[in-house]
Structure formats: C-alpha cells, structure tokens
C-alpha cells in the first residue's frame, strides 16, 4: 500500500475561451513538487491527475479506495465541493484513508474548509513542501499534529489551526518536480505550443504587488524568491532529454522581475533552440528586457493588463495607468515581440462604458491572442475580504471559474450584460481576418489533436454566436 496519493480532480479551471475543448491540459505542478519532497523523505508516493487522464469522480473513488494510507487533494475554490463528496465516499470504504487538503482554497480558508468537509483530517495551508513532509510523518506514525506549523487539524471535536510556516528562502534546495509520477503524454496546450510537446515551469515565487483580485502574495509572499538560472536550465534540459519537451511555458507571476536574470535565461534558452513563453506585468518591461525576450526566442509573452481604464487600474491596486500600458505595448510592437493580452470583465465599480473602453482597445491593438476572464473574488484575495459579506456575491463555489461563471454583479449591471460584453470582445477580436487566421493556424499546426481542436474552435465560435443572438433579446433574466 502506498503511503500517500496526491490527487488533482477534474476541473474546468484550465479551460480558455470558456471551454476546455481547446485541449489545454497542464500538469499539477504543486503536486509534482510535493511528490518530489515526499519521495526524498523516503515515502512511497503516487500522483493521480484525474483531469489529464479523464477520470470522473465515480472512477476516481474506485481508483483511490484501499490503495493508500493517505490521500491528499489539490483544492481550488471551484472543486472544493466535489472534493468533499469524494472524501466522504472514501471515508465510507472498508479501509478508509486519512484525507488531507492543500492548494489555494484550503490555504485561504483552512478552518472553514475543514468545518464544511467532515471527512478531511488535516489541511496544509501556505507553501506546502516542508509542512506536507512533517504532516505525513506525524499522521503515519499516529503522533499529534499540535506543533506542525502550516497545518490545521481536528482535536477533541474541534478544528485547530497552527501558526503559519516560514517561507522557503532557498528554492534550489527543493528537488526537481516528480515528473516521473505524472502522465506526461497527456499534457498539451495547442494555443501556446502550436503542436509541440509542452510543459510549464515555475522558476520563482512571490510578487511585490498586491493586486486586489490576486491570491499570489497570500500564498507566496511579497518577496520574490528565485530558482537560480543554473537550476532552471538543468530542469529544462531534463525535460527535453527525458520527456521530449519542445516548448516551455514559464508560469511565474512576474518572470521579468530581475532583468539580469532574464538576460541570462534568454541567452541560454536561445542557445538550446527551445521555444518558450512567459508571463509578466506592464511595469516590468523596458526596452532592454523586451529586446532580451525577443532575442531569446520567446514565442510571445502574456501580460495581465486587466483593464486599460486608469481609474479601474488604480481601484484594483494595479499601480498602473493607461499611458503606461500603451508605452510598454509599443515597446513590444517595435521589437516584434508578440503579446497575449489578459483582461478581466466585471470588476467591482466597473461601468459598461469602462468595459467597452477595454474591449475597444483589445480589438484595435495588434495582440497575438486575447483572453478575457470574468472577475472572481477568490478566497484569499483582498476582494474576498472586501466583498465576502456583500449580497451581490454568489457563494456557490462550484461556479468560481474565471472562464464560465459570473459570481459578483453590482446593480444596475447584470450577468447577462457582462456575458454579452465578453462575447462581443471575443467576436470583435477573433472574427477579424488576421486573428481568425492566427487561431486557425494554431489548430492546424497541432496534427495530433487536429480533430478535437477543430471541434473546439467551431464549438466556441458557435457558442459565441448563439450568445450574441441571446444578448440581443430581452434584457430580463437573472441578475
């Protein structure tokens, strides 16, 4: 029997453009790190990625029953209720495992999550590697969890939350993620990778900013901590050599925070002739950084722009202006560096006119791709703290998806109006000949998934057109 199985359940969170028909399936990187540190500590570990492997909840319970002493779930807000159902069924098995949770939702609401799910024995909150190792040891040995920092547990019928654990300062001390425990052939991202085998890496943790809609600083802290360039490149080389990876998606919140590090990594990636992309902020782009990214062979970069309205940028604590956005994008255009623009619709206090300002901008500027998300006040964000008692906030966590659910609407605006604006944004952008050809080209360059990707493309287009038709009808309906 395995000591612990780490589980990523099915979720629509990974989908883009409101669907996961586009074959975007990325690995549970946090579980891979946990698996690596637990193996290093001498534990037998498995990872079950139900999303990637297409395992529904019924089959998942059958797979997990009786196979491990501990089951650990990655818990985001959208899947917390389904995890509760799965955990309850596991506890009803003849030889029930201990159940622990980690991830962003469990970290944000450890006590509330345990109160809502009686089948959970403990929660790891915050940065999980050191806590998980100590917690698993204590659970398997039947010892008290009283002094395990970063853990919440049950004692005498009540939930106890221990003090938080200090953050790991030397990220290079962590072993490389346990790629060998993952179904590496199941991961794909045709939009980013254009048919090449893709993997995403996280080379730093933390963010100096504290945008009101983001959980990052609560999970990783406000100090940016890095893997060394040497460690990053060893990991890239391992993925190419042992798993045939051809495209790296760097998932750091702010990959370009240290310009000197960007220069070193860009040169080394260029020498390796591997394709890659990264995510960053407008205020972390200057001409030197943009030049290094372009020279390093970055296919494109993703920028969380969110909105181009200066009032809203200040309201969401982005510390940005429309003029700064325009200036940074112009640097990218001059250098020939393609940009994927990431935007949020339905932000608190946003007016219809301000939303249209963002849509018009996104449609006019020559972005490589555009992604819209609905505003979601995730637990752990500043906006959750501000809005959790609002009558306008939907508390059905199963609907907390950036792509498919509107969970906060301030009257007189309506969910239908915001949905119609997203539809308009996508149609205005992707029905333009240049952009439609770009998206179609990405589908055609992915021969291994050509049929399903083409179906996804047509399905999304049909859904958008139907949505536009509905939005032209009466405005009555749900708020």
C-alpha positions, -999 to 999 in steps of 0.1 A, spaced: 0 0 0 13 34 -10 20 59 18 2 88 0 -15 95 -33 -18 131 -44 -48 139 -64 -58 166 -89 -95 163 -96 -115 173 -127 -120 210 -132 -129 235 -159 -104 260 -145 -78 251 -170 -100 259 -200 -96 290 -220 -121 310 -241 -148 295 -218 -141 259 -228 -115 231 -224 -123 217 -258 -92 236 -269 -70 208 -254 -53 229 -228 -42 205 -201 -13 214 -179 3 194 -151 -4 200 -113 30 215 -107 24 219 -70 17 182 -66 48 174 -85 69 194 -61 52 177 -31 57 143 -46 94 150 -50 100 162 -15 80 133 0 99 108 -21 132 124 -9 119 119 26 116 82 20 78 80 14 61 60 -13 41 84 -34 17 84 -63 1 113 -82 -33 108 -99 -42 136 -123 -79 129 -129 -82 160 -151 -55 149 -175 -65 113 -175 -102 119 -180 -112 101 -147 -146 111 -134 -155 112 -97 -170 78 -96 -140 61 -112 -117 82 -90 -132 68 -58 -128 33 -72 -91 40 -80 -84 55 -46 -102 31 -24 -79 9 -4 -48 19 -23 -31 44 0 -28 52 37 -32 89 29 -50 107 1 -41 144 -5 -62 166 -27 -52 198 -45 -81 221 -36 -90 251 -56 -123 270 -50 -142 255 -79 -136 219 -69 -139 221 -31 -175 208 -30 -167 178 -54 -137 170 -32 -160 170 -2 -182 144 -19 -152 123 -29 -136 124 5 -169 114 21 -172 84 -1 -136 74 7 -143 75 44 -172 51 39 -148 25 24 -139 -6 43 -103 6 49 -106 44 48 -75 66 42 -66 97 60 -76 127 39 -56 160 37 -61 191 15 -38 217 2 -39 243 -25 -52 279 -28 -87 274 -14 -77 253 15 -49 278 22 -72 307 22 -100 291 43 -84 262 63 -108 262 92 -139 269 72 -129 241 47 -125 215 74 -158 226 90 -176 222 57 -160 188 49 -161 165 79 -141 138 61 -110 159 60 -84 151 86 -60 179 81 -52 209 58 -18 222 47 -20 259 42 6 282 26 37 270 9 33 232 13 65 213 9 80 214 44 46 212 61 35 182 40 66 162 48 62 168 86 24 163 85 26 130 66 53 117 90 31 125 120 -1 110 105 16 78 96 32 75 130 -1 84 148 15 114 165 0 147 175 -2 175 149 -2 202 176 31 218 167 32 213 129 34 248 115 13 255 84 -13 228 93 -49 227 105 -63 195 121 -90 181 143 -86 176 180 -114 168 205 -141 175 180 -128 210 170 -106 224 143 -72 237 154 -52 260 132 -14 261 139 7 291 132 19 295 96 53 281 85 81 303 73 86 305 35 114 286 19 142 311 11 164 288 -10 142 274 -37 172 255 -52 171 233 -20 138 218 -33 142 187 -55 130 190 -91 93 182 -95 85 145 -97 78 144 -134 81 106 -134 49 104 -113 28 124 -139 11 112 -171 35 133 -192 20 123 -225 -14 138 -215 -3 174 -212 -9 198 -241 -16 234 -249 -22 239 -286 -28 277 -282 7 283 -267 27 254 -281 15 251 -317 15 213 -316 48 210 -298 51 190 -265 46 215 -238 54 217 -201 51 246 -177 77 256 -151 77 279 -122 111 295 -116 102 320 -89 76 325 -61 62 357 -47 51 391 -61 59 426 -49 25 438 -58 -8 431 -41 -35 434 -67 -69 431 -51 -81 402 -73 -49 380 -69 -40 353 -43 -3 353 -51 11 374 -22 -11 355 3 3 321 -9 39 330 -18 46 363 0 56 397 -13 93 390 -16 103 374 -49 123 342 -44 141 326 -73 155 293 -86 190 300 -99 194 302 -137 216 271 -134 188 251 -117 162 263 -142 183 252 -171 190 218 -156 153 213 -154 148 224 -190 175 201 -201 160 172 -182 125 178 -197 139 178 -232 161 148 -227 138 125 -208 104 137 -219 108 152 -253 95 186 -243 98 212 -271 80 242 -255 84 257 -220 57 279 -205 72 298 -176 43 303 -152 59 328 -128 37 357 -120 64 381 -129 91 364 -149 109 396 -158 112 410 -123 150 407 -124 164 420 -158 198 404 -153 183 370 -147 161 375 -178 192 382 -199 210 351 -187 180 328 -192 171 343 -225 205 337 -239 207 301 -226 173 293 -240 182 307 -274 214 285 -274 192 255 -267 168 264 -295 138 256 -274 105 275 -278 91 293 -247 68 319 -234 64 337 -200 40 360 -181 48 394 -167 35 429 -158 34 461 -178 57 479 -153 84 452 -156 90 458 -193 116 482 -206 134 482 -239 163 461 -227 140 434 -212 119 433 -243 150 431 -265 163 402 -244 130 383 -246 128 387 -283 165 378 -288 160 348 -265 134 333 -289 102 339 -268 73 329 -290 52 356 -272 46 369 -237 14 370 -217 7 403 -199 -20 407 -172 -34 441 -184 -68 435 -168 -83 469 -180 -70 500 -197 -91 524 -177 -68 543 -154 -95 547 -127 -100 510 -126 -63 502 -127 -59 523 -95 -90 508 -79 -78 472 -83 -44 482 -68 -25 476 -101 -4 508 -97 -8 514 -135 -22 539 -160 -35 536 -195 -4 556 -207 20 531 -191 1 502 -207 3 519 -241 40 527 -237 50 491 -228 30 475 -256 45 499 -280 80 487 -269 69 451 -277 55 461 -311 86 479 -321 108 449 -312 84 425 -329 76 406 -297 41 392 -298 18 398 -268 -11 378 -254 -34 403 -236 -52 391 -205 -82 411 -194 -109 410 -167 -145 420 -172 -170 428 -144 -145 443 -120 -161 460 -89 -173 495 -97 -166 490 -134 -192 506 -157 -204 494 -190 -186 523 -207 -153 514 -189 -157 478 -200 -163 489 -236 -131 510 -234 -111 479 -227 -129 459 -254 -122 486 -280 -86 488 -270 -81 450 -271 -97 448 -305 -77 477 -320 -42 468 -307 -24 440 -327 -23 414 -300 -13 379 -308 -41 364 -287 -66 379 -263 -81 362 -232 -110 375 -212 -119 364 -177 -148 372 -155 -140 389 -123 -140 364 -94 -134 373 -58 -115 342 -48 -110 335 -11 -76 347 0 -77 378 -22 -82 414 -9 -115 415 -28 -128 384 -10 -121 402 23 -139 433 10 -169 415 -6 -175 383 13 -205 398 31 -219 415 1 -254 404 -10 -242 406 -46 -215 379 -41 -225 343 -51 -212 319 -25 -217 288 -47 -180 279 -50 -186 254 -78 -193 285 -101 -159 302 -92 -144 298 -127 -127 327 -145 -140 315 -178 -175 302 -172 -191 318 -141 -201 353 -130 -202 353 -93 -203 391 -85 -225 417 -101 -232 452 -88 -266 466 -98 -277 481 -121 -254 458 -142 -265 422 -149 -247 390 -155 -263 389 -190 -248 422 -198 -213 411 -187 -216 378 -206 -227 397 -237 -196 420 -234 -173 390 -232 -190 376 -263 -186 409 -281 -149 411 -271 -141 376 -285 -161 381 -317 -147 416 -323 -112 402 -319 -112 366 -333 -135 372 -363 -111 398 -377 -94 380 -406 -58 383 -392 -68 370 -358 -91 342 -371 -62 330 -393 -39 331 -363 -62 309 -343 -70 286 -372 -32 283 -378 -27 272 -342 -53 244 -347 -37 232 -380 -2 231 -365 -14 206 -339 -18 175 -361 -20 151 -331 -51 169 -318 -64 183 -351 -99 169 -349 -107 177 -313 -91 212 -316 -111 219 -347 -142 208 -330 -133 231 -301 -127 260 -324 -161 256 -341 -179 249 -309 -166 281 -293 -175 301 -324 -210 287 -324 -214 293 -286 -203 329 -290 -227 335 -320 -256 320 -300 -247 341 -270 -247 372 -292 -281 363 -305 -294 358 -270 -279 391 -258 -299 409 -285 -331 397 -269 -349 409 -238 -327 421 -210 -348 404 -183 -333 374 -166 -310 365 -137 -291 394 -122 
